[in-house]
Amino acid sequence: MRKHPFEPGKLVAGLVMLGVALAYALDAAGEWDVRPLVLLPSAAFGLCLAGVVSALTHGLRRRRTAKRETP
């Protein structure tokens, strides 16, 4: 199996979604009272953060590749 590159943006997105899912699960179980007006914007902010992390990762990898190609 071929080794895949590390994708920090996907890691951030996954952790954000797990956090939101955990908050909703705790709310459904009655352990924590969470308003949807708090969780939905936090999920959107987390996904935007994941997009920024992905863009930065792409830029850094592109810069590193360009440095290797120039003599």
C-alpha positions as CSV (number, residue, x, y, z in Angstrom):
1,M,0.0,0.0,0.0
2,R,1.3,3.4,-0.9
3,K,2.0,5.9,1.8
4,H,-0.3,8.9,1.8
5,P,0.8,12.4,2.7
6,F,-0.3,13.9,6.0
7,E,-3.3,16.2,5.6
8,P,-3.6,18.4,8.7
9,G,-6.7,20.2,7.3
10,K,-8.6,16.9,7.3
11,L,-7.4,16.2,10.8
12,V,-8.7,19.6,12.0
13,A,-12.1,19.1,10.2
14,G,-12.5,15.6,11.7
15,L,-11.7,16.8,15.2
16,V,-14.2,19.7,14.9
17,M,-16.9,17.4,13.7
18,L,-16.2,14.9,16.4
19,G,-16.5,17.7,19.0
20,V,-19.8,18.9,17.6
21,A,-21.1,15.3,17.4
22,L,-20.0,14.7,21.1
23,A,-21.8,17.9,22.2
24,Y,-25.0,16.9,20.4
25,A,-24.8,13.4,21.9
26,L,-24.3,14.8,25.4
27,D,-27.3,17.1,24.8
28,A,-29.4,14.2,23.6
29,A,-28.5,12.2,26.7
30,G,-29.5,15.1,29.0
31,E,-26.0,15.6,30.4
32,W,-25.3,19.0,28.8
33,D,-27.7,21.7,27.6
34,V,-26.4,23.0,24.4
35,R,-28.2,25.5,22.2
36,P,-28.0,24.9,18.4
37,L,-27.2,28.5,17.9
38,V,-23.9,27.9,19.6
39,L,-22.9,24.6,17.9
40,L,-23.7,25.4,14.3
41,P,-21.6,28.5,14.1
42,S,-18.7,26.8,15.9
43,A,-18.9,23.9,13.4
44,A,-18.8,26.5,10.5
45,F,-15.9,28.3,12.1
46,G,-14.0,24.9,12.6
47,L,-14.6,24.0,8.9
48,C,-13.3,27.4,7.9
49,L,-10.3,26.9,10.1
50,A,-9.7,23.5,8.4
51,G,-9.8,25.2,5.0
52,V,-7.2,27.7,6.1
53,V,-5.0,25.0,7.4
54,S,-5.4,23.1,4.1
55,A,-4.5,26.2,2.1
56,L,-1.4,26.9,4.2
57,T,-0.3,23.2,3.9
58,H,-0.8,23.4,0.1
59,G,1.2,26.6,-0.1
60,L,4.1,25.2,2.0
61,R,4.3,22.0,0.0
62,R,4.2,24.0,-3.3
63,R,7.0,26.3,-2.1
64,R,9.1,23.3,-1.0
65,T,8.6,21.6,-4.4
66,A,9.6,24.8,-6.2
67,K,12.8,25.1,-4.2
68,R,13.8,21.6,-5.1
69,E,13.2,22.2,-8.8
70,T,15.3,25.3,-9.1
71,P,19.0,24.7,-9.6
